[in-house]
Amino acid sequence: MIRVVIADDQALLRGSFKVLVDSEPDLEVVGEAATGAEAVDVVLERRPDVVLMDVRMPGMDGIEATRRIKDVARVLVVTMFDLDAYVYDALRAGASGFLLKDTPPADLLAAVRVVAGGEALLAPTITRRLIEEFTRTPVLPQVKGLEGVTEREREVLLLIARGLSNREIAAHLQVSPATVKTHITRLLSKLEARDRAQLVIAAYESGLVSAAA
């Protein structure tokens, strides 16, 4: 059973998400929160697998709440296209993926399962927008350098940052998907990254993306 907490200041949206999630035999809502501070308290008490986290909430926002619970539960940020400026900060805070508030119900349920399974959920449209945002407002590097990363691993990292899936990366590099997976596993270890989302951040903050732009 995948345990879920829903954090959103709109009661109607929380209720809709709860009905949807609870309708699935393998998913269960174990708590709700209307503010970031409440989300932190509920997560620390209930220890869910996944948190559906709104960005804009009264008091503590979803980004700060994510930062405080990232080691307790995996966070799936619920956002809108006009909140793109927050996406990068949410990734830095430890979010594992993003959903749009108008995401079809089946896609939302699939996203919860993907994140609960330890994967990151970064659609190509989101990563492209991240690159555009980062190009406009670059920051100083804050992650380990790429000194220990091989040239092929750099290629894989760059393609991840551009939003390509493992299968697309394999086709681009003319290697097998298994080989791509091996490169990603090594990148996670070398860059001390938790998941694919953190690899995207590493690509930005190491200068790899801007250098290739």
N, C-alpha and C positions, 0 to 999 in steps of 0.2 A: 504494500500500500504506500503510495506517494502522498506525503503529508504537505499541505499547502497553507500558507498564510496570505491573506489578501490585504494590502495596504493602499487605501485610496480615500480621499476626503469626500468623495461623492457616494452617499449611501446607496443610491440606485445602482451605480456601477458595481459596487461591492456585492450587492445582492444578486445582480445578474451573473457576475463571475462565480459566486458561490453556488447558485443553482446549476450552472453549467458544469463546474468542476465536480460537484457532488453527484452529478448524473452518471459519472463514469465509475465502473466497479473497482478500478485500481487507483482512484484519486479520492482524496478526502480533505476538505477544508477544516483546519484545526484551530483557526483564529482569524480575527479581523482587526484592522486598525484604521483610524481616521487621520492620524498624524504620524510624522516620522518617529517621534518619541514613543508613541504607543506601539509602533511597529517594532522598535528595538525591544521594548518590554515583553511584547507578546512572543517574539522570536526566541528570546532568551529563556522564556518560561516553557514554551511548547516545543521548541527544537524541531521545526519543520524541515522538510527536504528542500522546498522551493518557496520563495516569496515573490508574489506578483506585486511589484513596487511602483507606485505612482511617483513622478518626479516632483511635482508641485503640490505641497501640502502645508498646512499652517504650522508655524514654528519651525521645527527641524524638517528640512526637506528630504526627499527620497535619496539624494546623493549622500548626505551625511549619515542617514540611517543605514544605507548600504555599506558605507565605510565601517560602521560599528558592528555589523553582523556578518560580514563577508566570510569569517572563519567559522560561523555557526550554520549558515544556510546558503544555498545558491540563490542568487537574485536575478529575476527576470524583470527588467524595467519596462513599464508600460508608458509609452510616450506618443507624441504626435510629431509630424514632420516639422512643425514650427518650433519644436523644442530641440532641434539639432545641436544647438550650442551646448546642451547639457549632456549629450551622448558621450563625448570624449571624457568629461569629468566623471560620468557614471562608470565608464570602463576603468578609469584610473582608481576609482573607489572600490572596484572589485566586482562589478556586475558581470554576469555570465552571458547576457543576451538582452535583446530588445524586442518588444512587440508594439505595434501600433494599436491605438484604441479602437480602430475599426477593423481589426484583424478578424477574419471569419472564425466562428467558434471551433471548427475542427482544427484549424491551424493553431489556435491558442492551446488547445488540449495537447496537440503534438509537441508544441514548444515546451510545455511543462515537462513532458516526458523526456525530451531531448536534454534539457538542462538538468533534470534529476538524474539522468544517466551519466552525468559528468562531462557532457559536451557543451560547447559554446554555441550560441545561436546568433550568428551575424550574417544577415542577408546581404547579398552583393550591393543592393541599393543603400543599405546603411553604411557599409564600409566605403563606398564611393563618396558618400556625403561626408564621412569622417575625414577622408583624405582632403576633400575640398576645404573643410573647416580648418584642418591642421595647416594647410598651405597658407590660409589667410592669417592665422594666428599661431605661428610656431612657438614652441616652448623649448627651453634648454633640456638637453638629455638628462634623464633621471634614472636610467636603467643601466644594467651591465652592458659593456661594449660588446662588439661582435668579433673580438679578436680570436676567440676559439671556434668560431663558426666557419665551416668550409664554404667554398664558393657555391657549390650546389645547394647547400643549406640556405645560403643567402638568397638564391634564386627562389627557393620554396617559400621563404619568409616573405619576400616581396610579393609573390603571387597570393599568399594568404592575405596580406594587407590590402591587395587590390580586390579582394572579395571572391576569389575563385574557390570552388569546392575541391576536395581531394581528387575527384575524377577529372575535373577540368585541369588541375595542375598536372596530373599524370599525362593527359593528352598533350598539353603544351610542352612538357619536357620530354615526351616520348619515353616514359618509363611506366612501370606498373603502379596501380594504386597502392599495393603493398609497400613498394619502395618509397612512395610519398609518405605513407604512414610512418615508416621507419625514420625518415628525415624529420618529421614533425615531432616524434617522440624524443629524438636527440635534441631538437631545438628547445623543447620544453625543459629538458634537463639542463642544457647549457645556459639558458637564459633565466633559469629559475622561475619559469612561468607556470601558472596553475592550469591554464587551458588556452584554447585558440584565441579567445578574446584578449588575453594578456600578451600573446604573440603579436597581435595587431598593434597594441600599445608599444611593445618593444621595437617594432619596425618603425613606428613614428619617432619615438624618442631617441633612437640610436642614429637617426638621420638617414636611414636607408630609403624611406619613402620619398622624402624631399629631394634626396640626392638623385633619385631616379626619375623625378617629375620632369 
